[in-house]
């Protein structure tokens, strides 16, 4: 940015030109009104009691923003290219330190000339540059007895920046693991599932972490009755089976989705089988590990069947989710189960070019009570959709995937929403190499492919789970294949 330069007229003495200089500086930086102050008897600008700090931002696209901090405190969100100025002012001799606090997911922003000491005028030289984010493989799974393989669930993130997840295979007994990837990128196997009656096997879902650092999840197989388990891995690393599903008419079987946790310590989830009709259940597990079947799906045209995703809880305590089949057209449903166990089918998917079909993931809910999710098929090209169901019960297809090199297809994971209402997720296929994508759908409904996976030893492929986001706007996820040993990766998009 070009700086203003003061030139002293050659025919004026110091005493004559000082007022003229002050008038010029007054226009630039508030001379004599809390801005620049002349030194005693000199007339020269020497101090700044209220100088602004700012600069310019370049590289932001539509619906993108960056939040900046000055000296770790003064916060400013910039939504478009151009100049910016922090609200707090500084005095001469004070330090300024401008950093990026957060940004829209899928982009990366850097600060140039962001640190220094305030002189005698406003700081306007700070340069913030934003561009498309980059993908980094944080870890490639090795499989075998010492590491996991084939991660299929969404990650969990703790307050220290550590990531936690599960793998369907690998580990000491070949039936899956619980792992941690530290903030510095070191991976540790926290637990290898042993299967059999005493332990679960083959987790397909991700984890949740409570305030004490305990992890909770499900396994699709094994346990006391061979129908899967709910487990806990304590903050100290000890695994416990909290519940073994018994299947049959009185209990669920083979959970595929993760659990959610309420403020009282109760866990809630779905099973893909078991229950009164053998078509899946919604269950609750109390803090004392007492399990109750809240609802058994009946299938047919009036009810859903085979839920595969996680639940979301509304403000009233009602639980919302999807079934992968059943409903009016046998293409899946969105349902609500009240706290008393009453179920309502909110929507039956119709498929075809105008609607989605076969939802495999759970839902998210915004502050207005609107629900959002994905279907693995249906839509304009029968390659899957992103949908919304309003709080009043109206369904809208927000986007139909088109596949090919320019777009993803077959989304199997759930969605993530940022503070601006933009949605993020993955597709297991499509993109530049037909190995899956990370996508964004803006609050206005525009879809962008943020990244196309290329597979091989240097990148992941075929992501089947959703994403998580940290406080800075970085995205994290897993791929079920690709990487050094072609058994999956953990990745970051920043």
N, C-alpha and C positions, 0 to 999 in steps of 0.2 A: 504494500500500500504506500502510495506516495506521501511523504511527510511535508507539512507546512514549514516554510523557511521564512524567518524574519530578517529583513535587510534594513540596516540603519542608513537613512539618507545622509549623503556625504556633507551636505551643507548645514546640518543641524548639530548643535553641541549636545553633550549628554543631558544637560538640564532641560533642553527644549524637547528632545525627542522621546524622553521617558514617558510622558503622558500619552503620546501617540502610540508607543509600543504597548502600554498597558491597555489602551482601548482595543488594539488589535488582539492582544492576548485575552481580553475579556470576552471577545466574540468566540475565541477558540476554546477557552477552558475556564471561563468564569473568573477572570482576574478581579480581585478585590471583593469577591462574594463567595468565599470558601474554597476557591480554586487556587490560583497562584497568588503568592504574597511577595511583595518587593522587600528586599533587605533594607535595613535602616540606612538612609542616606546614600544608597547606591543606585536605586531605581532598577536594579537587575532582578529578574525572576529567579528566586532561589529555593522556594519551598512550595509544596503542593499539599493543601490540607484536605482536599476532596477530589482527587483525580479518579476518573473512571478507568476500568480495566476491561478490555474487549479486543475484538479482532474480527475475523471473518471465517465462515464455514463454506466449504465447497464439496461437492460430490453427493449430496443428499438427493435421493429420488422421491417420487410421490409416496406419501404415507410413511416416510422414514424420518427419524429424529435422532438426536444425540443429546444427552444430558451431561453438562459440564460442571465441574466443581472448581472453585478458586480457594486455595488454602484449605481444602478438605471440608469447607463449610458452606460457602455461598453457592447455591445451586441454580442452574439455568438450563432450561430445555429449549433447544433450537430445532424448529420443524422444517426449515427450508434454507437453501443457500443464501449467503449474504452476511451482513454485519451483525455482530452481537455485542452486548455490553452487560456486564454483571450489575445487579442492583446496588450492591455495596461498593462504596468508594474507598480509596486508600490514600495515605499521606506519603509525602516524600520520605524516602529512606526505608519504607516498609517493603517487605517481600511479597511477591505474588507467585502462585504455583497453580497453573490451570491443568487439570487432568480430566480424562473421560470417566464419568461415573457409570454410565450405561448407554446403550444404543439399541435401536431396533434390531431384533434378531436377523441374522443373515448378512449384516454389514459389519465392517471394521472401521474404526475412526482413530486417527493419530493426531497428536498436538505438536506443532512446531513453534518454537520461540515462546514456549509456555511458562518459562520461569525467568525471574529477574527481580530487579529492585526498582521501585517507582522513583522516577526522577522529578522533574519540575513540570511535567505535563502529562496528560492522559496517555495511558498505554493502549495502543490500537493495532499492534503488530502481531498479535497472536494468530496463528493460522491452524485451523482444524480441517483435516482432509479425511473424507469418508469414501469408501469404495466397497464393492462386493466382498463379503467375508470369504475366508479360506477354510477349507476342511483339513483337519489334522487327525490322524489315527493315534489315539492315546494308548491303545493296547491291541495287540493281535493275540488271540487265544491260540494255545499250542495243543490242546486236547491231551489225550493219554492219561496216565494215572496221576500226573502232577498238576494238571490244569483243566479248566472247563472247555466245553465246545458247544457251539450252536446256541448262543443266547437268543431268547425269543421274547423277553419281557422288557418293559419300560424301566429305566434306571430310577434310583432314588438318590437324592443329594442331601448331605447334612450341612450344618452351618459352617463347617470348616472347609467345605469344598470337596469332600470325599464322595465318590460315586459308589453305589452298591447295586448289585444285580444278581441274576441267576443264569445258569446255563442248563440246557436240557440234557446234555450229555457230558462226557468227560469226568474227570475226578478219579479218586482212588478206586471207586467201584463202577465207574463207567455210566452212572445214572444221574449225573448232574452235580452242580456246585452252587454255593453262594460265594460271591467274590466282592472284593473291594478294590477300586482303583483310587489311590490317594491323589490329593491335589497336585502332587509333584509327578504323578504318572506311574507310580509303582503299583503293581497288581499283587494281591494276596488272596489265596483261597481260604475263606473263613470256615467253610464246611463242605465236606464231600458227602453227598447223600449215599446211604448204604442200602436203601431199599429193604425188602423183607417186612416182617411184622413190626419191627421196632423203629423203622424210619421211613420217610417218604422217598419218592424217586421221580425223576423227570419233571422238574418244574417248568411250566410253560409261561407263567406270568412273572411280572416284576415284583418289587418289594415296596413296602412303605416303612418309614422310620419314625419313631415317636420322639418326644422331647428328651428322653433319657438316652437315646441312641440305640434302642432295641429295634430289631428288624423283624417284619412279619411278612409271610408269604404262603403260597400253596404249592403242593405237588400234585400232579395229575394221577400218579400211580403209587402203589405200595401202601404202607401203613397196616394197622392191625387187621383190616378186612380187604386189603388190596385195592381199595377204591380211592386212594389219595388222602392227603393230610392238609392241615393248617399247622404251620410251624413258626417258631420264634428263634432268632439268633440274638442272644443278649449282647449288650455293649461290650462285655468281656470276651465274646466269641463262642459261648456255649449254645449249642442247638438243642431245642426241646420240641417234641411233637405235642402241640396243644390239643389236637383233635384228629382222630382217624374216622373218615367217612365209612358208613356201613352199607350204603346203597339200599336196594330193595325199595319197598313201598313206603318205608317210614323215614328214610334218610337220603340225602344227596349222594352223588358219586362223581368222581373224576372232575374236580374243579379245574377250569382253564383260565379263569380270570384272577386278578389280584384281589386283596381285601382292602376295605376302607375302615377307618377307626373313628369312633365318635368321642365326644368329650368325656364320656363316662367310662371309656376303655372297652366298649363293645366293638367287636369286629363283625363286618358284614361282607357277604360275597355271594357268588352264584356257583352252582355245579351244572355241568353239561348233561349229566344223567341222573338217574335215581329219582326218588320222589314217588308220589302216588301213581303217576302214570309213566314213570320211567323216562321222562322227557326233561328233567332238570328241576332245580329248586333255587329259591332265595333263602339264605340261612343267616342266623345271627349266632355269635359265639360270645358269651359273657366273659367278664374278667376272671371268673372262676372256672372257665373252660367248659361251661354248660352250653350245649348246642341246641338250637331250636330251628325247625324248618318253618319259615314264615309263609312260604307259598310253594306249591307244586304246580308246574306248568302242565296244561292239559292238551295243548296242540290243537290241531284241526283249524277250522276257519275262524273260530272265535277266540283263540288264544295262541300265544307264541310257544316255541319249544327250542330246546338246546341253546341256552345262553352261554356265550363264550367270553364275554367281556366283564369288566369291573362295573361296580355300581357308583352312583353319585347320590348324595343325600341333600335334599332340599331343606329350607328353613323350618318347615313344619315337621321334619323327621321322616318324610316319605322318601323312598328309595326309587331311583330311576335307572333303567338299563335297556339293553337290547337283547332280542333273541335272533339267532341266525336263520331260523325257519319258522313255520307256522304263520298264523294270521290269515286274513281273507284270501290272499293269493299264494300262501305257503312260501313267501319270500322274506319272512322275518317281520319283527315288530319292534316298537318302542313301548315300554310298559312302565307303570308306576305301581309300587306296592306301598300301601300306607303303613304307618307304625303299628296299626292293629292287624295287619296281614291281609287287607283287602287289595286285590289286584285289578287294575284297569289297563286295557290296551289303549294307549294314546294314539297309536298310528300303526297301520299295516302297510308295508311297502308293496308297491304295485309293479315295480320293474319296468321294462320297456325303455323307450328313449326318453320318457318324461320323469322317471323316478328311479331310485336306487333299489338294490336287492341284496340280500344276504349280508347284513351287518355282522362283523366279527369282533368289533371292539366295543368298549364302553362309551359313555357319554361324558361331556363336561357341561357345566351350567354357569351362565353369567349372572351378574347381580340382579338382573331383571327377571330371572327364572327361565330364560330361554335355554333350550338344550341344543347341543351340537354334536355331530358324530360323522362317521364314514360308513359307506357300504362298499363291499368288495366287488360288486358287479352292478349292472344297471346303468342308467344314464344314456346320454346321446350315443356313445359308442360301446355301451355294455362293458365299460372298463372301470366302473366305480364312480362314486359321487361323494361330495361333502354336503350334508344337509343340516337344516335348522328346524326345530320345532318350537314355535313361540309358546309363551306362557299360557296363551289362550288355546293352544292345541293345533295350530295351523302349521303344516309342513311345507318347507321350501327347499328346493335343490339349489344350493349356493354355487355349486360347480360340478360339471361332468368331466372326468378325465378323458383325454383323447389318445394317450399313449404315443408310440413312435419315438423318434429321437428328441422331439421338442417337449414332450410331456410325460408324466408318470402314468401308471396304471396299476390296478389291483391294490388299493390301500387296505391293509389289514390291521393297522394300529389306530389308536385314538388320536385326539387332537389336543393341542395346547393353545391357550389364548393369552395374548399379552395385554398390558394395560390400555392399549389403544383400540382393542377389539380385533386385532389381526389374528388369524388362525394359522397354526403350523402343524405339519405332519409328515409322514413318509408314505411312499408307495413301494411295494415290493418288486415292481417291474416297471418297464418304460424308462425313458430318459435316453441319453446319448448312446449308452451301450446296452440298453434294455436290462439293466441290473438294479433299477430302483432309483428313487429320487427323494430329496427333501424339498417340500413345497411350502409356500405361503399364500394365503388368501387374505387380501386386505379387507378392512372393514367395509370398503365400498364394493367388494366382490370380485376384485381382479386377482387372478392367480399368477404366481411367478414360481418357476423352478429355481430354487436357491442352489441346488447341487445335484449333479448326476453321478452316481457311483460307477467306477470303472473296474472294480474287482481286481483280480490278480493278487500278487503278493504285497502290493503297496497300497491297496485300498479294499474297503469292504464291499459287499454286495448283498442284495436281497434283504433289506430291513423289513421286519415284520411287526415292530413295536412302535409306539409313539415316542415323543421327545420330552425332555425336560429343559428348563431354562434357569440360569443363575441370575443373580441380581444385576449383573452387567449386561445381560441380553445375549449371552453365549448359549448355544443349543448343544445338547448332548443326547446321544442315542447309541443303539447297537445295530449291527448287521448280523444276520444269521450265518453268513458265509463270507468268503474273501479273507484277505489278510495273509500273513506269512504261511500259515498252515491250512488256509482255506476252511477254517472252522469258526470264523466270525471275528468281529472287532468291536471296540468301543471308540466312538468318534466324537469330535467337537467341531462345530461350525462357529467361527468367531469373526 
